[in-house]
Each structure stands twice: as structure tokens, then as C-alpha cells.
Amino acid sequence: MRVLVTGGKGMLGRTLCRAWKMHEVIAADLPEADITDAAGFDRLVGELRPDAVVHCAAFTAVDRCETESEAAYRVNAAGTGNVAAACRRHEVRLIAISTDYVFGGELDRPCHEFDTPIPGTVYGRSKFAGEELIRQTCPDHVIARTSWLYGAGGPSFVHTMMALADGSRPELKVVADQFGNPTGADALAGHLAILLEHPELSGTWHLTCEGEASWYEFACEIFRLAGKKQRVTPCSSAEFPRPARRPANSRLDKMMLRLHHLPPMPEWRQVLAEFMQSEFSL
């Protein structure tokens, strides 16, 4: 298949280009692929004539979204609507990447695909607005929500922790009251390939690694695998106030995978161990 990837220079886009050797992957990014330019993006799809578009491009600076809300909606909502319209017009399958931030994080259980999103940040609201435009515009679509993503080259929480554990800090404080599913980009790419290659599958899907952790537990596992003796102390979210409130519960339940009898995502500790070995030559 010929696959056009928006945001192709980003971490997930680079991963898809490397992992999907069985397909012709075209990585498109600014300036040649500006999703906020509806006519320009439509021309690009018409010229390349892909079988599918994987839409990774997004305004992901969560805190900046709070102060630059119009820019966030321009990219995450209107820009995504432009991608959906181009895919509909040219009869191209659309797989769009979304986020756990469409939920407010208030539930005491993992959120599944049939829960009603109630985003609590500008980032989450703009991404959910993009989801809705896809549903209204492009019938042949998949919306794949993920969270706590890391991958080769970063940027990611894993790379940040490894950089901070340089021996100059006797102690690192890491938030222990936010929980999610650490997810490797390669694991996500594997399951996105399943959805790409099965056109009968559509709708909204959660794709995060199995198992859960707090940011504190995630950090401890990173340092354990790296063989670093870095001291890590758990702290509360209140000790690190941010412009955008982080969800206390970012856990996503993969009900759609079970309903369609598809393989589960791999366990997060196993994926992290493999990533640490390859990324940091452990």
C-alpha cells in the first residue's frame, strides 16, 4: 500500500517509516504538507494518490495550548478536518492519531472507546473537536487514541529521565498520583498496521500497552533497566502545578481489540525493556 503520513518528521511518523517496510510510506511534514491549508493539502493527496493517510500531525505542546488556544484549534481541529475532507474527496482511508486527553481523567477505571469524552484542557478539547470532524466528514476512518508514548529519538519521558539521571542530581521528584499506560511507538505501529491492512475495521480504537503505572513507577523502571542508581522520590501533582491540568487517570481500556478478537497490545514493561536495550545500547 502507498501510505501518506502527516507529521512524518515526528517521533511516531519516523517510527512508521522505519517499521512499515512492507508498504510505500511517504513522510510529509511542514512546509510541503500544511494541514491548515485545505486547498494545498487536498492537492497533495490528489497528486500522491495514497491508499491511506495516517494523520500524526498535531499541536502537542499541552501547556502552550492553554495560552495559544486558537493555534491549537487551527491545527488539531480545523487542520484535522482538512485532512478528513481531502480523504473523503479522494476516497482515501484515514487513520488519525488521537489522545487520552479527550477524557478528563476523573473516572476510577480505565476509559474504553464507548465512554463519553469530557476533555479538561484546550489540548484535549481541540483533539476531540478534530475527532468529531473526522466522524462527520470521512466515513472510511479509524481514530486511534494512545497515551504516554515514547520512541526512538524522542522527545519523550524516557529520554527526559535518562538525561536527568546524569549524576548531578541527588534526588528526582516524580509525580505518583497520575496513572497511565506507557506505550512504545513500535508497539503502536504494529497494531496500526493491523487496522491499516483490514479495511473492514473502522471507528474509534484505544491502542496503549497493557498494564499501568504512575509516572513515578515508570521512572523507577527506566532507571532499573538502565542500571542507574538515581534516587527517585514520589510527589503529588500539586507540587508541580502546570498551566494545563494533567489527567489523574490516563488509563485506556482496549475494548475494541477484544470485541474484534484481535491480539492484545504487548505488556508495557516488556516493550520498555526492549526499547531501552536498543535506544541506549544497554
Summary of the structure (lengths in Angstrom):
residues: 282
radius of gyration: 18.5
end to end distance: 35.2
largest distance: 57.1
contacts: 977
relative contact order: 0.15
helix: 42%
strand: 18%
